[in-house]
Amino acid sequence: MRAIKVAFDLDRVIFDTNAYFRSLDSRLRRIGRSFEEVFRGVSGRKSIDYLFDVLMRDFHEAEVRRILFSGVDKHMSKELKSIAASVIANGGDVFIVSVGNRHQLEKLVGFPHSRVFIVKGDDDKVKKVAALRADIFVDDKAAVVKKLRSMGVRAFQALWFLDEEHRKGALADALKKPGELEELVVGMLHEH
């Protein structure tokens, strides 16, 4: 009996990044800052590392960590946490493969996993997931899922934390709620 390997992207799959950013904006406003102010003129993804460094100019590290990461687990999918715990309890592995920097791990507090891989971009993510030979991989981006499927990986797009704008162009078989993934994983656990 072979143990299964399940891999997840972090942002907008395990972690409700949009809700987290909204709560961060509220916290920043309480200290006289705003998301818009901090990221004005910054192109690309909104990096928590960049925000951390900006806040370190005016606050001690312990205060910056409190502002950015206290209560962070409330933005984590309880359903995915349960699925991951079941996989591990049945001898399987749960891998997190996420684009990010040094503070990505702060978002995983309390989430059962075997190993985390922080990669530089989506191409690196695709290569890592393929190399892991994951039985199932879940990502929020249709392009990543399509690339992995073309490589023979059983990949699925997750929609549960995506806003309407990012749901446009979703794959026809995209998963709308974690329960759909749970059915797939439970089925695989029974097969193995």
Stockholm file with secondary structure:
# STOCKHOLM 1.0

chainA/1-192         MRAIKVAFDLDRVIFDTNAYFRSLDSRLRRIGRSFEEVFRGVSGRKSIDYLFDVLMRDFHEAEVRRILFSGVDKHMSKELKSIAASVIANGGDVFIVSVGNRHQLEKLVGFPHSRVFIVKGDDDKVKKVAALRADIFVDDKAAVVKKLRSMGVRAFQALWFLDEEHRKGALADALKKPGELEELVVGMLHEH
#=GR chainA/1-192 SS CCCCEEEECTBTTTBCHHHHHHHHHHHHHHTTCCHHHHHTTCCSSCCHHHHHHHHHTTSCHHHHHHHHHTTGGGGBCHHHHHHHHHHHHTTCEEEEEEECCTTGGGGGTTCCCSEEEEESSHHHHHHHHHHHTCSEEEESCHHHHHHHHHTTCCEEEBCTTCCHHHHTTCCTTCBSSHHHHHHHHHHHHHHC
#=GC SS_cons         CCCCEEEECTBTTTBCHHHHHHHHHHHHHHTTCCHHHHHTTCCSSCCHHHHHHHHHTTSCHHHHHHHHHTTGGGGBCHHHHHHHHHHHHTTCEEEEEEECCTTGGGGGTTCCCSEEEEESSHHHHHHHHHHHTCSEEEESCHHHHHHHHHTTCCEEEBCTTCCHHHHTTCCTTCBSSHHHHHHHHHHHHHHC
//
